[in-house]
C-alpha cells in the first residue's frame, strides 16, 4: 500500500514497494535537462476544441520550445464542424492561421457511441460563453 511520510513532497507520487516513484522522478530530471535545451519540440495537436483545447492551442502556438506542426480536429466537445471552426478561430486570433495547417478529422466516436451529447459540457458551439474570437480566416485543408 502507498504511504505518505511527513517529509514526502505532496507533488511526488506515493511510494510503495515496487512503485514507479523513482522512475517518475528520473523522468522529471530528464524534463529539466530538456528544458535547458534550445531545440524546439515538434508537436501536432489532435483535439476537439472546447475551452480546454482552445487554451492548449494558445499555449502550443506561443511556447518558445514548441514547434506547432499542425492541428487536426475531431468530434467530442462539439460537432466536428464546430470544433474545426473553433480551432480556425483561435488560430486566426493568434495570427497563426497562415503557418499552422488545420485538418478536419473524424466526426464520430471510433469504437462506441459518445457517452454524452457534445453540447452537455461546452455548449452548442463548443466555446459557449466566449464571444471574443474573430471569424476564421482559414479553412481546413
C-alpha positions as CSV (number, residue, x, y, z in Angstrom):
1,X,0.0,0.0,0.0
2,X,1.1,3.5,-0.7
3,X,2.0,5.7,2.3
4,X,2.9,9.3,2.8
5,X,5.6,10.3,5.2
6,X,5.9,13.8,6.7
7,X,9.0,14.5,4.6
8,X,7.4,13.4,1.3
9,X,6.5,16.2,-1.1
10,X,2.8,16.4,-1.9
11,X,3.9,16.8,-5.6
12,X,5.6,13.4,-5.6
13,X,3.7,10.2,-6.1
14,X,3.1,8.0,-3.1
15,X,5.9,5.5,-2.5
16,X,5.2,1.8,-2.3
17,X,7.1,-1.4,-2.7
18,X,7.8,-1.7,-6.4
19,X,6.4,1.7,-7.2
20,X,7.3,3.9,-10.1
21,X,8.3,6.8,-7.9
22,X,12.0,6.6,-8.8
23,X,11.2,6.3,-12.5
24,X,8.9,9.3,-12.4
25,X,11.5,11.4,-10.5
26,X,14.1,10.4,-13.1
27,X,11.8,11.4,-15.9
28,X,11.3,14.7,-14.3
29,X,15.0,15.1,-14.2
30,X,15.1,14.4,-18.0
31,X,12.5,17.1,-18.4
32,X,14.7,19.6,-16.6
33,X,17.6,18.7,-18.9
34,X,15.4,19.1,-21.9
35,X,14.1,22.4,-20.7
36,X,17.7,23.8,-20.8
37,X,17.9,22.9,-24.4
38,X,17.1,25.5,-27.1
39,X,15.8,22.9,-29.5
40,X,12.1,23.1,-30.3
41,X,9.9,20.1,-29.7
42,X,7.7,19.2,-32.7
43,X,4.0,19.0,-31.7
44,X,0.9,18.0,-33.6
45,X,-2.4,18.7,-31.7
46,X,-5.3,16.4,-32.3
47,X,-8.1,17.9,-30.4
48,X,-11.8,18.7,-30.1
49,X,-11.6,22.4,-29.3
50,X,-13.8,23.4,-26.5
51,X,-12.5,25.8,-23.8
52,X,-9.7,23.4,-22.7
53,X,-8.3,22.7,-26.1
54,X,-8.5,26.4,-27.1
55,X,-6.1,27.0,-24.2
56,X,-3.9,24.1,-25.4
57,X,-3.7,25.7,-28.9
58,X,-2.8,29.1,-27.3
59,X,-0.1,27.5,-25.3
60,X,1.4,25.5,-28.1
61,X,1.3,28.4,-30.5
62,X,3.2,30.7,-28.2
63,X,5.5,28.5,-26.2
64,X,9.1,29.1,-27.4
65,X,10.1,25.4,-27.0
66,X,7.2,24.1,-29.1
67,X,7.1,24.0,-32.9
68,X,3.4,23.6,-33.7
69,X,3.3,21.4,-36.8
70,X,-0.4,21.4,-37.2
71,X,-3.8,20.8,-35.8
72,X,-6.4,18.1,-36.6
73,X,-9.9,18.4,-35.1
74,X,-12.4,15.7,-34.1
75,X,-15.9,15.3,-32.8
76,X,-16.0,15.5,-29.0
77,X,-16.8,18.7,-27.1
78,X,-18.9,19.7,-30.1
79,X,-19.6,18.6,-33.6
80,X,-16.7,18.2,-36.0
81,X,-17.9,21.3,-37.9
82,X,-17.9,23.4,-34.6
83,X,-14.5,22.1,-33.3
84,X,-12.9,22.8,-36.6
85,X,-14.4,26.3,-36.7
86,X,-13.2,26.8,-33.1
87,X,-9.7,25.8,-33.9
88,X,-9.7,28.1,-37.0
89,X,-11.0,31.0,-34.9
90,X,-8.3,30.5,-32.3
91,X,-5.5,30.3,-34.9
92,X,-6.9,33.4,-36.5
93,X,-7.0,35.3,-33.2
94,X,-3.3,34.3,-32.6
95,X,-2.2,35.2,-36.1
96,X,-1.1,31.6,-36.8
97,X,-3.8,30.8,-39.4
98,X,-1.3,31.0,-42.3
99,X,1.6,28.9,-40.9
100,X,-0.2,26.2,-38.9
101,X,-2.2,23.8,-41.1
102,X,-5.6,22.7,-39.9
103,X,-7.3,19.4,-40.8
104,X,-10.8,18.2,-40.0
105,X,-10.7,14.6,-38.7
106,X,-13.3,12.1,-37.7
107,X,-16.8,13.3,-37.0
108,X,-17.9,10.5,-34.7
109,X,-16.6,8.2,-32.0
110,X,-14.5,5.3,-33.3
111,X,-15.3,2.4,-31.0
112,X,-18.6,3.2,-29.2
113,X,-21.3,5.8,-29.1
114,X,-20.5,9.1,-27.4
115,X,-21.1,9.0,-23.6
116,X,-22.7,12.4,-23.6
117,X,-24.2,14.8,-26.1
118,X,-21.4,17.2,-27.3
119,X,-23.5,20.2,-26.1
120,X,-23.6,19.0,-22.5
121,X,-20.2,20.3,-21.5
122,X,-19.1,23.2,-23.6
123,X,-22.5,24.3,-25.0
124,X,-23.7,24.3,-28.6
125,X,-20.7,26.0,-30.1
126,X,-18.1,24.1,-28.0
127,X,-17.0,27.5,-26.8
128,X,-20.2,28.9,-25.3
129,X,-19.7,32.0,-23.2
130,X,-16.8,33.1,-25.4
131,X,-17.6,35.8,-27.9
132,X,-14.2,37.5,-28.4
133,X,-12.9,35.2,-31.1
134,X,-12.8,36.5,-34.7
135,X,-14.3,34.8,-37.7
136,X,-11.9,32.2,-39.0
137,X,-9.5,33.4,-41.7
138,X,-8.6,29.9,-42.7
139,X,-10.3,26.7,-43.7
140,X,-9.3,23.1,-43.0
141,X,-7.1,21.5,-45.7
